[in-house]
Amino acid sequence: MWSGTGAPAELFFEDLTPGRTFDLGMVTIDGPEMLAFAQRFDPQWYHVDDARARQSHHGGLIASGFYTISLFMRAYVDHLLSRAAADASPGLEELRWLAPVRAGDRLAVRLDVMGSKPSTARPGLGTVTLAGTMIRLNADNQPEREVLRTRFRGWFAMRNGSEQPPAGSEQS
């Protein structure tokens, strides 16, 4: 069984139990990368026009929320999907940008398993409900403010490759 990145899988549906938490590391916001992303994908003035953003209530450039969620995704791939028997995701249930993100910010990334159940549509897979957060850290590496929250589902292969039939059911 392969991971989401093609390496041998070591985490399966059965390992993603409700209550389990994964530290997905820390991300430092790179200013030039943040600006390049905004120029290409989200060229709103508060993401790309430094002079105008400084004169506004924003007080300077702020990252595109889509840049921020892409950094979450990268941390999720690097720290979990690269080890997990992951399939696709049926989608997001929540995505909230809770505070501005700026160049130089350091964000702690975390993932919590909220729920899991075998898939009824895809035998051999389980559906896992996950909640992700990104929290800005202060100069002392202490949590300062939650900047992103997301809730989504992912499909993960079961260790034995198929769901066991319920007791008393007939196999075909």
Phi, psi and omega in degrees: 000139184254153176280179178297341179251005177097355176279162176301137182280142174237347176244134182234174179314314184297338180276345184263072186269143178307135182099344180285139181239142177239128173278118181260017174088196181233144180238133173255130184285118180273117184302308180299322178293318178302315180293315180299318177301311182298317180300324182276318192245339186211064189281048173282149190303324182285353174259336189235341184252092186301314182298312180294319180296322179296327181276355183263179176294347177286333179072009179151178181298141173238148181291147169298138175301328180288331172295315181298315180292331177292327176290324173300313181301318180298317179295322178297316178295311184296322189256346179227303185298332178292346180245350190255150176282069187270143171250209180280181176240134176282357171131175179274146172252332180209142172213115183232130172260112192262340180201153179297148176243137184231161176306136179091344178300145174248124186242126173275135185244133184220151178227131178241135175276118184264328182191162177204147176201149176300143179286134175275336182270334186230086180306141181091352177242155172238151176261127181242129176266127187235146175237126180246147176223152170233128184237126177290136178258146177275186183298336179264015182062026176262146178302132180251310185198137174286128182250340181213141173222135177219151176224131184206173178241149175225150174261134180227141180290144174281149184303318182273359175085349177204152178287138175288136179293146178301149179304136178086357180271155179269142176263143177242000000 
